[in-house]
Amino acid sequence: MKKSKIVQMYWGRRQFTASAVAVAFLSLLPTWESGAVYGSLPAKTSFAFTGNPGSFEKENLFIPGFYENDSEGLQQTKKITVKGYVADEKGEPMIGVNIRIPGTGTGTTTDLDGNFVLLVPEGTKKLLFTSVGYKDMEVVVKPEMEVKMEVDAQAMEEVVVVGYGKQKKVSVTGALSTIASEEVLKVSTPSLSNALAGQMPGIISRQTSGEPGYDQAQVYIRGIASFGNNNPLVLIDGVERDLNQINAQEVESFTILKDASATAVYGARGANGVILITTKRGVTGKPHITFRAEAAVLQALRLPKYVNGFEYASLMNEALRFSGQQERWTPEELQKYADGSDPYLYPSVDWADEVLHKTSWQTINNLSVTGGTDIFKYYMNVGFTLQDGLYREDPSNKYNTNANVKRYNFRSNIDVALAKNFTLQLGLGGIIQNGNYPGFSSPDIFQAMQMISPIAYPARNPDGTPGGAQAYVGFNPWGRVTQSGYSTQDRTTLQASFGANWELDFLLKGLSLRGLFSYDRYTQTNNVRIKEFEVKRYLGKDPETGEDLYSPVFREEKPLGYERENSANRAIYLEAQVNYNRTFGMHNITGMLLFNQREYVDLNADSRGNIPYRRRGFAGRITYSIADKYLLEGNFGYNGSENFPKGKRFGFFPSGSLGWIVSNENFWGIDAINRLKLRVSYGKVGNDLEFNL
C-alpha cells in the first residue's frame, strides 16, 4: 500500500483525512507518547495519540503546526484508568475482544488472559464490548470491570457454503453472494433458474422461452467468461447436477462463487463461476409439517404488435404508389378489410390471438415434514406442479395439443449419528415429469406467426379446414398448433447420495474426514404423434349453386403417425476429503485436501459414445486469520479431463487472497458502518467443456 494513498474517515460531522499507512498500522504500535498525522481538520478540533496500547481518541489528537497559537488545542482532558477481565459464557478468558467508548475510536483489546487496561475521559458512562460470534454489549464504566460475553447464536451460525466446505461469512476473502431459500420462494416458478433473476449481484438470467418444461433461464455469472459452453458449474449438495432438476421448496441456501479465488478449487470447471445449492436437512425436535400451495396466472409478455388487415393493405398500396406502380387494392376492397364484412376473402387476422390464449394457470404444491433426535434427523418433501400452456386447441380433436407439464418431485435427507464423532448422511431425490406439446415446436409456431401477413388467408376456412396459399405451404400458424398432432415427453430423474463425516479429535484436535458417493440417472422418452394436415385456399361462393369453392394447396390430411425416442444417461461421483480447523489464541488456521472423480455415460449413444467419460482431480485450501482482522487464504485445483489428449489432460489452477476487516480495528468508531472489509485476490481457472471456434 503506497503512502500517498488517502483514506477518509468520518465521525459524525467531523472529517479526518490521513495516510493509509498511518491508519493501517496504528493499532499495531505497542506504545507512543505523541504522533503526527498529516491532513486537513476543521478549525478548533484537536486530536492526540494516548499512551495506552492500541488506543486512539478523536478528541485529543495533537497535530504539530495546527494549533501553535491556540492554547485550547493543547488542553488535555482528565482521564481515569479502567481495568477489567472479559470471559465467554463458560467463564474462559476471551482474547482479542474489542473494547471502545461508543461513538469514538478510543479503544483497546483484551490480552491472552482476557485482561484489558484503558484510559477513558472522566465522565465516560459506558464501554462497548464486541467480538465476532458474540452479542455487542454496553457495560457501565467502573474502575474494575468483569464482563461475561453472550453468544450471538445467529452470528455464530452465519456461515456460508464455499468450494468443498463452509466458512464464516466474515472471514471469506473470495467474491461470493448468498441468498436464503425464503427469497427464492417469493417467485412462483417451477424452474429454479428463473427464481435467481435479480436476486444477487453478478447474476445474469436470460429466459428465451415460456413454454412449460422449457421455460428455464440461461444463467451467467459476471457475463460470458470463456469460449464454448458458458454455463456455470452447478453443485447440489456437493454433486454436479442440473439447476432445474430440483424443487425450490427443497433448497436451504444458495451460494454463488464469482472470482478465481473462490472457484480455483474447481480448476478446469471454474471459469464460468459456480452455483452451490444446499438442500434442507432434519433438525432436532418434534415433527414439523409444512404445506405450501401456490397458484399463478400466466400470460405472454412483449408480444409484437402487428398492423391489422386494413393498415397492411393501405401501407402496401402506398409503397406501390411511391415506387411508380399501380395500387393493388381499391378503396372498396380496403373498406372490406376495415369492416370485416367478408372475412374469408378479405381477412384481417391477428395470428397471436388465433394461436394463443390470453392467460393460463400454474399451481405448485409441496408437503414437507422435518424433525428428529440427537441421533436421527430427517427431512422429507413431496410436491406436485401443474403448468398449462397458452396454445389454443381445436374442440373437434380427440387429443390435447396444448403444451402442459405435470411434475412430481420427492426428496428425503437423513442424518444418523452412529457415535458422537461419526455421522452418516443419506439423500434421495427424484422427479417424474410428464409433458404434452403440439406437433410443431414452439420456434416453428412463432416463426409462422411472424411470417404470415394478416391478409394472406383466414386462419380457418368456412368448412373448418386451415386456410392457406401456395407461397407458404403448411405455414398456417393455427394449423401448426391444432392440426399437426401432438407429442408427449416423459422425464425421470433419480438422485442418490451417501456421505460420512468422522471427527478425529482423538488423533489431532480439529482433524476430520469426509466421504461422499453419489449415483444419478436420467431417462427421457418421447412419443411423437404428428401428422400432415390439409390446407385449402378459399375462392368464394359459386354464383350458381352458392357452394363454397376451394383450391387445394396441400395434400390430403393423413392420420397420426407414431415414433418413439429414448435417451438416458448416468453419472457416478466419488469424493474423499481431509479437513483441519484449529484456533490457537488469536490465530485460526484451517486446511482442506480433497480427491474426487466423476464418471458420465451417455446410455443412448452408439458403442463409441457409450464409453465412460471421466474427470479426476485434487483440490486444497489453507486459511489463516489473526484476531478476526487479518485474513490469508490459498487454494488450488489440479484437474484432469478426458476432453484433452493424453499428456495434456491435467492442469494446475492456483489462487490466493488477502483480507483486512477494518471495522474490527480499535480505531474504528463509525457506528453507522458495523462491517468494513478490504480484500484482494488473484487466481487462475479453466474450462474443459467442448467448444467450436
N, C-alpha and C positions, 0 to 999 in steps of 0.2 A: 504494500500500500504506500503510495507516494505521499510525502509530507505536504505537498502542495494541495492535496485534495481537501475540500472543505465540507464539513458536516454541520448542519444546523439543528439545534435542539431548542425546544420551546418549553418554558414553564409559565403557564397562564398567559399573560400578555407580554412577558419578557422574552426577548430573543437573544440567544447566545451563540456565537459562531466561533468554532475552534478547529484547529488542525486535527485530522482524523487520528494521527499518531498519538497526540496527547490524550485524546479521549479513549482510544482503544486500550492503552496500557495504564490508564490512570489507576484502576483498581489493583493492578499487579504490583505497584510500588509498596514496599513494606512500611516505610515512614517518610515523612517530609515535614519541613518546617514552613517553607513558603514556596511559591512557584509562580510562574508567569504563563498565562495563556493569551495568545495574541488574537485579537478580533475586535468587533465593534459592540459596544454596550450602550444602552440608554443612559443619559446623564443621571447622577445621583444613585447609581446602582453599584454596590461594592460586593466583591467576591473574595474568598480566600481559601486556600487549602488548609485543612486542620492537621494536627499532629497524630490523629488516631489512624491506625492502619485501615486502608480501604474505605475511608470516608470522604465525602465531597459535599460541601454545603453551598447552596446558591446565595445565601445572604451574606457570607463572609469570605469572599474570594478577592484577595488584594492583587491588583494588577499594576505593577510599577509603571509610572508615567501617566496614568489616567487621572489620578486624584492627588497630584503633588501639592495642590493649593487648596485641597478640600479636607479640612480636619474631620468632617463627618465620615469620610470614607475610611479613616484609619481607626475608628472606634471599634472595639471588639465587644460582642455580646457575651454576657456572663454565662458560663456553661456549668453543667453538672455531669458527673460520671455515673453512667448506668452499667451495671454488671448483671449478667444473667446466664441461665442454662436452659437449653431447648432439648426436649425429648420427644420421641414418637409416641404412638398410642400404647406401646409396650413398655415405655419408660427408658428405652435405649437412647443414648445421645445421638443427635442428628447433626450431620456435617454439612456445611455449606448452605444453611438456611439464611435467606436474605432478610435483614432487619433494617428498616429505614423509617424516618419520620414521614408520615403521609404527606403527599403533595410536594416533596422535596427530593433532592438527590443525596441527602445525607444518610449514610447507612454503613453497614458492615456485614460480615458473615460469621457464622459460628465456626469454631476450630474443630480439630479432630475429636475433641472431648465434648463437643456441643456447647462450649462456653463462648461468651462474647463480651466485649467491652466497647462502649460507645459514649462519646461526648455529645450531649444534646443541649440546646439552648434552654436556659431556665424558663419554666412555664410551659414546656412541651407536655401535652396531655397524654398522647398515645404513641405507641410504636406499631408499625405494620410488619408482621412476620409472614413471609411467603416461601414456598418450596414446591417444586413440581410434584404433583400427586397428592398434595395436601391443601386443605382449605386455607384461604387467606384469613389471618387473624389480626385484629387490632386489640392491643392489650394496654391497659392503663400503665403509665410510666411509674416505676418505683426504683429506688436505688439498687435494690436486689430483686431480680425477677427470675421466676421459674415458669416456663411456658411448656405446655403439652400440646403438640400439634395434632389436629384431627385429620384423618384420611378423607380425601375427596374421592368417594367411590367412582363418581363419573369420570374424573380426571385420570384416575388410576386405570380405568378400563378404556381410556381413549387411545387405543392402539389401532394401527391401520395395517392392512394386508399389503405386503411388499413381495418382491420376487422370491418365492420359495420360503416365506416366513412372515413374521409380524414384527413391527417396531412401534415404539412410542411415536405418536404423531409429531410431537415437538422435536424429536431427535432426528427426524428424517431429513436428509440433505439432498435427495433427488427430487425431481419435479413430478408431483403426482396430485391427483384430485380424488376426493371420495364423495360418495353420496349414499344416504341411508335409503333403505327399501321404502320407507314411508313416502319419500318424494317421488319415487318411481310409480308407486301405486296411484298417485294423483292423476296419472294419464291412463285412460281406459283404452288399451290396445293389446291385442293378442301377441304382437311382435315386440320383444324386449328392445330391439334396436331402435324402434320409434320412440320408446319411452325415454331414451337418453338424450334426445334432441333438446338443446337449450338448457340442460341441467348442470353442465360443468364447463368451465373454460377449457378451450383447446379441443373440444369435440365438434366435429363437423358431421352432420347427419343429412344424407340425401336420399329421399324416397322417390322412386321413379314409377311406382305402381300402387294402386289402391285395391287391386283385385284380391279377394280373400285367398289366403295361402301364399300369396306372392307380394304382400304389402310390406315386407321387411325393408329397412333402410340400409343404405351403404354407409358405413361409419368410417371416418378418417380421424386420426389423432394428429393435430397440428398440420393438417393438409397432407399432400402426397409426398412421401419421403423417399420412394425408391421406384425403380422400373418394375414393370410387370404387375403382379398382384400387390395391391396396396392395402389389403385388409389387415387390421391389427390382429395380433395373436390373442385369442380368447381362451382363458382358462377358467373352468368351473370346478371349484373345489380342488384346484391343482391339476386338473386334467384338461387337455385341449379338446374343446367341444364347440358346437355351433351356438352362437349367441341366441338364436331364436328357437332353440330346442330346449327351452326351459321356461317355466311359468313365472311371471313376475311375483306372484304370491309366495313363491318358494325362496326368494332371494333375501338374504340378510344384509349384504353390503356390496358396494361396487368400489373398486379402486382402478383408476386409470393411470398407468405409468407412461410418462411422456418423453423424458430425455434419456440420453445414453447412460447416465449414471444409474438410473432406475431400471433400465432394461438390459444392461450389459450381461447379466446372469443368463439371459435367454439367447445371447450370442447371435447366431445366424437367423434367429426368428424375431429379433427385437427392433429392426429398423423402422417398422411402422407403428410402434407403440404396442402396449399390452393392456388388455382389459382383464382384471381379476374379479371373479364373482364368487362370493361365499354364500352357500345355501344355509337355511336355518337349521338349527340343531336343538335337541331337547334341553330343558332346564329342570333343575330340582324343584319339585312341588307337585301339588295335585294336578290331575289332568285339566288342561285348559283348552276348551273347544271354541273355535272361531269359524263363523260362516260369513262369507262376503259375497254379495251378489251385485253385479253391475249391469246396467242397461244403457245403451247408447244409440243415438240416431246418427246414421252416416249419410253423407251426401258428397257429390262430386264437387271439387273446388277448381276454380280457374278454368272452366271450360271455355274454349274460344267462342266469341260471339260472331256468328256469321250473318251476312245480309240475307234478307228474305228473297222470294222469287221476283217480286216487282223491282226491288233495288238492284238485284243481279242483272235482270234483263235491261233495265234502264242504263246501267253502267256499261254493259256490253254495247248497246246502241250508241252511247256517247263515244266509246273507244273506236267503233267502226266509223263514226262520222268524222272524228278527228283524223283518222288515217285515210280519209277520202273515199271510203266505201259506203255502200248503201246500208241503211239501218235494217236490222233483221226482223224486229217486231214492230207491228203497227200500234198506234195508240189504243185501238180496241183490244188487241191481244195483251198489252201491258195492263189494261184495266182488269182483264180476267185473272192475271197473276195477283193483282192487288185485292180483288174482292173474293177470290176463291170460288167463283161461280162454276168453274169447270176444273176441278182438282185433278182429274186424271190426264187431260190433255195439256192443261196449264198448271202444273203442280207448283207449290211453294212449300218445300219440305224442310222442316227443322230436324236434321238427322239425329242430333243429340237427344231431342225429345222423343223421336221414334225408337231409339235404341235404349235409352237409359231412364230408369225411374228417378224421381226427384230425391227420394230418401230410401234407406234400408235400415235393418235392425242388426244389433250386435248385443249378445249377452255373454258375460264372463262370471262363472260361479266357482267358488272354492270353499272346501270344508277342510279344516286342519285341526289337529289335536297335538298337544305337546305336554310333556311332564317327565317325571322320573324321580329317582332317588340318587344318593351319592354314588351308588354302584351302577345303576342302569338308567339311562336317559333316552328319550325317544321323541321324534318329530315325524308326523305323517300328514300328508296333504293329498287330497284328490280334487280334481277340477273338471269342469265341462265348459267348453266355449262353443258358441254358435255365431257364425258371421255370415250374413246374407249379402249377395252382390247386388249391383244396380241394374243388371241387364233385364230387359223386358222379355216376356215369354208369349208364345202363341197358345191360346187356350185349346186349340184343336190338337195339339201334340199330346201324346200319351207318355211323354218323358219330360224331365226337367232340363231346361237348357240354361238356366241362370247359374251364375257362379255362387257357390256357398261352401262353407267349411264347417265340419264338426270335429272338435278336438277333445280328446280325453287325456288327462295327464295324472300322473301319480309320482310321489316321491316319499321316501322313508329314510331317515337318518337315525342311526342307533349308535350310542356310545356305551361301552361296557368297561368298567374299571375292575380288572381281574386282581389288581393289587394297587396299593397307594401310588406306586410309581410306574404302573403298566396299564395302558388303556388301549382297547380295540375299538375301531370305528368301521361301521358298515353303512354304505349308502347305495340305495336302489332308486332308480328313476326310469320313467317310461312315458312315452307319448304315442297315442294312436290318433291319426288324423285322416279323416275321410273328406275328400273334396269332389266337387262336381263343377264342370265347366262346359261352355259351348264348344261346338266342333272347331270353330276358328279361334285362334289365340287372341288375346287382348290387343297386342300391337296391330294385328291384321284388321281387327274390327275398327280401331280408332283411325288407322290409315285410310280405310274406306270412307269413314265419316268426313275426313278432311279432303279427300279427292273428289267426291261426287258433289256436283253443284245442286242447289235447291230446286232447279228446274229441269234436271236431267231426266227424271222419271219419277212417278209416285212410288212410295215405299211399298204399297200393295195395289194390285190391280182390282177391278171390281169383283173378280172371281176369287180373290184372296191370295193369288199367287204373287211372288215377288216381282216388282217391276224391273225393267232393265233396258239396256241399249247395247248395240254391238261394240261400242267404243270401250266399255268396261264390263266385260262378261263376268258374271259372278261377283261383282263388286257391291251389290246391293247391301248396305250395312244392316238393315233389318233382316234380310235373308241370312246373312252370315251369323247373326245372333240366334235366330229362332228356327232356321230351316236346315242347318248344316249338321245336325246330330248333336252328340254330346260325348264327353269323356269323363271317366271317374279316376281318381287318384287316391291310392291308399298308402300312407306312410306309417312306418312303425320304427320307433327309436327306443332302444334299450340301453341303459347306462348302469353299470355296476362297479363299485369301488370298495376296496378293503384296505384299511390303514391300521398302523400300530404306532404307539408312542411309548418310549421306555426312558424314564429318567434315571440316570446313572450317578446320582449324588454319592452313592456309597463308594464309587471309584474315584470320582473327581467332582466336586461341587460345581453345579452349573452345566454338567455334561448330559446330553440326551441323544437318543437315536430315534429316527422316524423312518417308517417304510410305507410305501403306497403301491397298490396294484389295482389296475382298472381294466375293464373289458367293455367296449361299446360296440353295438351293432345297429346298422341302419338298413332297412329294406323299403323298397318302393315298387308298387305295382300300378301300372296304367292300363285301363281298359278303354280302348278308343272305339267309339261307335259313330263314326262320321258318315256323311252321305252327300251326294251331289243333289242340288235342288234345281227345279225347272224355273227358268226365267223367260218371261214374255213381255213384249212391248205392246202397250195398248194403243190401238189406232183409231178408236172411236166407235160409233154405232153404225151398223149397216142401215143406209137410208131407206131401204125397202122393208127389211124384216125387223129392224130395231135391235138386232142382236149385237153384242159386243164383238169387235173384231180385234184379233191379236196377230202379231208377227213373232214366230218363235225366235228366240235369241240364244237359248242354251238348251242342251239336250234334255230329254225327259227325266223326271225325278227317279232316283234309284233308291232301293231300300237301304237301311242302316247296315254298314259294314261292321267288321269286328277285327280288332287287332289287340294283342296283349304284349305289354312290355314290362320286363322285370329288371331291377337293378338292386345291388346290395353291396355293402362294404363293412368291414370290421376294423377295429383298432385296439391294440393291446399296449398298455403303458406300465412301466416299472420304474420305481424311484427309491433310492436309498440315501439317507441324509444324516449327517452328524452335526449337532448344534452345541454351542457353548455360550453361556451367559453368566457373567460373574461381576460383582461390584466389589471394589477394594477402596474403602474410604470414599474419596471424592471421584474415583476413577471407575468407569464402567467399560467393560470390553466384551464384545460378542464375536462369535465366529460361526461360519457355516461352510460345510463341504458336502457336495452332492454329486451323485451319479444318476443319470436317467437314460431311458431308451424307449422309443415309440416305434411300433410296427403297424403299418397300414396296408390293407389288402383290398383291392377292388374285386369283389367276388363275381361281378358280372362281366369282367373283361375276358379277352381271349387268353390263351395259355401264356402269352408273353406279358400281358398286363396283369396276370394273376400272381406274378412274382411279388413277394412281400417287399415293401418299401420301408426303409428304416432310417431313423435319426438316433444318434447317440451323442451324449455329451457329459461334460463335467462343469460344475459351477461352484463358485466360492465367494464368500463375503467376510470382511472383518470390519468392525466398527469400534471406535474408541471415543469416549467423551470424558471431559473433566468438568465436574461440578455443574453438569447440565448447562454448560455455557459454550464450551469449545468442542466441536464435533469433527471427527475424521472418519471417512468411510472409503473402502476399496472393494471393488467387485471384479469378477472375471467370469467369462464363459468360454469354454473350449468345446466346440461342437463339430460333429461330423454329419454329413448329409449325403445320401446316395444320389442326389441330383448332380453330383460332380464326379469326375473320373477318379480312379484310384490314384493315390499320391497327392491329390488336391482336395480331398473331401473335408479335411479338418481346418478350422480357423480359430485364432485366439482373439478374444474380444474383451479388453480390459476397460476399467473406468475408475475414476477417483473423484472425491468431492470433499469440500471443507464447509463447515458451518459455524456461525457465531450467533448465539442467542443474546443479542444486545440487551434485551429487556430484563435479563437475569443479572446484569451487572449492578453493582452497588450505586453507581452514579445515576442510574435510570430513575427518573422521578416524574415521568409523564403518565399520570393515572389514566388518561384517556386512551392510551395505547398500552394494552396489557401484554402484548406479544409482538416482538420485532426480531426477526431472524434474517441474517445475511448468509448467502451461500454461493458457492462457485463449484462448477463440476466440469469434467471432461471425460469423454468416453468414445468407444468405437463399437458399432453394432453392424449387423449384416442382414441380408435377405436371401434365402436359398430357394425361394419359390420360383417356378418356371416363368419365363417371360420371353416375348418375341420383340426384337428390335425392328 
